[in-house]
Amino acid sequence: MAARLMSAQAQVCRLGKHVASEASAVRQFHASCYTASKVALSKFDSDVYLPYEKLNKRLEVVRGRLNRPLTLSEKVLYSHLDDPENQDIVRGTSYLRLRPDRVAMQDATAQMALLQFISSGLKKVAVPSTVHCDHLIEAQIGGPKDLARAKDLNKEVYDFLASTCAKYGLGFWKPGSGIIHQIILENYAFPGLLMIGTDSHTPNGGGLGGLCIGVGGADAVDVMADIPWELKCPKVIGVNLTGKISGWTSPKDVILKVADILTVKGGTGAIIEYHGKGVDSISCTGMATICNMGAEIGATTSLFPFNQRMADYLKSTGRAGIASEAQKFQGKVLSADKNCEYDELIEINLDTLEPHVNGPFTPDLGHPISKLGENSKKNGYPMDIRVGLIGSCTNSSYEDMGRCASIAKDAMSHGLKSKIPFNVTPGSEQIRATIERDGISEVFDKFGGTVLANACGPCIGQWDRQDVKKGDKNTIVTSYNRNFTGRNDANPATHCFVTSPELVTALSIAGRLDFNPLTDELTAADGKKFKLKAPFGDELPAKGFDPGQDTYTAPPPSGENVKVAVDPKSTRLQLLEPFDKWNGKDLTDLTVLIKVKGKCTTDHISAAGPWLKYRGHLDNISNNMFIGATNYENNEMNNIKNQRNGSWGGVPDVARDYKANGIKWVAVGDENYGEGSSREHAALEPRHLGGRAIIVKSFARIHETNLKKQGLLPLTFANPADYDKIQPTSKISLLNLNSLAPGKPVECEIKNGDKVDKITLNHTLNDLQIGWFKAGSALNRMKELAQ
């Protein structure tokens, strides 16, 4: 086993893998939700039962074929195969056809997913599915007023989602219920679950031992339509945790360290599987934090093995029956086999792991707290912190809130409060009600904090920030998961650092980046020096959770008489028209719409924030296409040259001009193109405005799949240096597409004046996905098959 030393705390080892290969999948088993077990999947799914018996039977079939020890993630994944007897299984190569147990969607992505489901003509969803209203609530004043304002502004969208859920059999979580991932953890996640969700941080459920995977809306439609879901068989990266979490070190520091090691694309195509003796020192919600932010390293998902901490959480959230049933299958299904092999192995000693602060502008730029001040001064980061923000789907558990409150109380006992605005986002109505009952909210109020609505808020750019002007250089610290340029407040000059909620609280007291609570003293109101005590807090509330207000609406037994109306004049919602089918000819002389320079996340391709209100209206939201991407030609955002008439304009405007004049185009990008959010709008918009292919050095997983689903060709340079051969004035031809086949590169000609360069482009399309391209989209292909 070859190994390379990464640091005193982390070591990466590359290991071989030995797997078997069999014939392609043929469906033999039905959805895995229904088994003879009589423990309900959740209190909201009383007629659907835990699938452990069926999972174990499927796993025995796979185990007999592969004849080798299996990792935990392989057990959970392969036990959900549609056809375990014939499925080809090669890590990193095969495309698996899977039967997820459930689907979850947040309100911003659910609009387009449900519009696609409506257009499919199906009567009811085939698996338990839910919609969660968390993305459309803007942080402005405080929780109650912001929620009331959101309900008024977004009434049309909420009514559409509620009626669609009622008609097609989905559960509906109203605005104010909380963030999708916290709701899933509290109510739906269980050890061994396979769930897909239309949000990139769906892996949060791995904190309860489930494989929860972020996808685009078209994938959700497949599962809701009872079509096997396809996923490229992931590699498995193991993270062996030794030692114990203690003091100022928190679970967040584990994933911040892993991000520092693997970078934003190091987990692409892999599941991160945590194991080792150190796991038991981490709470269930702490494990969820770690899995949640695995999205920032491009991982397919992350998970932990079932243990007592998970059982305790299940019991505390009213699911003792699930805990008991999971314990029966702990060895067979819910833990890794001894001597299983990982494609890569990272070692982290929790005893020596230092608290980290990552950023700015990327979540993989790690700074140990002892180096943060020095590194910030060296790099010219603004040292004064303007706002501290805790909560979000990553860090809003009862334990998180309690530990931060202990720091706040310690500071206030010395006459100090937060020096800066301090915003708190509860993860759910249950968390809000419980911390209010237990006096934690009152502590934050006295500390100078503002408790925001139970929603995503500033984490996704839903923040009406007034303390700085756009363009003003400033620093904020958050316990969020993502810190791309302009993400939180639409200000590209805001330097956002992500860290644990404990460090956010401590740094908010000091107000500067060069404060280290482990070593530095503060000056109390009486002039005496003191050090903050290490944080502490109960893992689970001693009095149990207070559910708060009832924010769930179950679907009626039949939705036949429910009407779903979309006003043709609406600016928020728009019924979908099918994309045009491929005409069978090569794509020749394509215009380059934009050659993107540097990082291009889904935020750059389809911005969030104020644009979220158009997520259900494809034509209107297409006005944000590529407005955050940097143009290679002039280093400017949203300013490109129209190659048809020589004028300069915004990217959407030029694309619309090309579409009106029948000009097909390509976009060209750099490494890890499309990292970040799962939003399929970043694929729908280019397709809607006339795009035919996206050519880049490499793709992020979810976005590449989304492009395939919408009939676009996602292509990568066989030689990354060929990126330099394409100029804004180039004409691109993609040839011999009639012979497009899995594993066969695409021939490409680049015309620059009289010069023609011939290059090779790779793709990962399989036979099924090539069918999507030929039909114009996956949804078109679904309709063809239905007919």
Secondary structure, DSSP 8 states (H G I E B T S, - for coil): -EEEE--SS-EEEE--------------S--TT--S--SBSSTT-TTSB--HHHHHHHHHHHHHHH-S---HHHHHHHTTBS-TTT----TTT-EEEE--SEEEEEHHHHHHHHHHHHHHT-SS-SS-EEEE--SS--BSS-HHHHHHHHHHHTHHHHHHHHHHHHHHT-EEE-TTSB-HHHHHHHHT--TT-EEEESSTTGGGGGGGT-EEEE--HHHHHHHHTT--EEEE--EEEEEEEES---TT--HHHHHHHHHHHH-TTTTBTEEEEEESGGGGGS-HHHHHHHHHGGGGGTBSEEE----HHHHHHHHHTT-HHHHHHHHHTTTTTSS--TT---SEEEEEETTT---EEE-SSSTT-EEEHHHHHHHHHHHT---BEEEEEEETTTB-SHHHHHHHHHHHHHHHTTT---SS-EEEE-SBHHHHHHHHHTTHHHHHHHHTEEE--SS-GGGGT-B---SS-TT--EEEEES-S---TTTTTS-TTEEEEEE-HHHHHHHHHH-BTT--TTT--EE-TTS-EE--------SS-TT-----S--EE---S--TT------TT-SSB----------SS-EEEEEEEEEB-S---HHHHB--GGGGGGTB-HHHHGGGBTTTSBBTTTS-BS-EE-TTT--EE-HHHHHHHHHHTT--EEEE--TTBT-S---THHHHHHHHTTEEEEEES-B-HHHHHHHHHTT-EEEEESSGGGGGG--TT-EEEEE-GGG--TT--EEEEEEETTEEEEEEEE----HHHHHHHHHTSHHHHHHHHH-
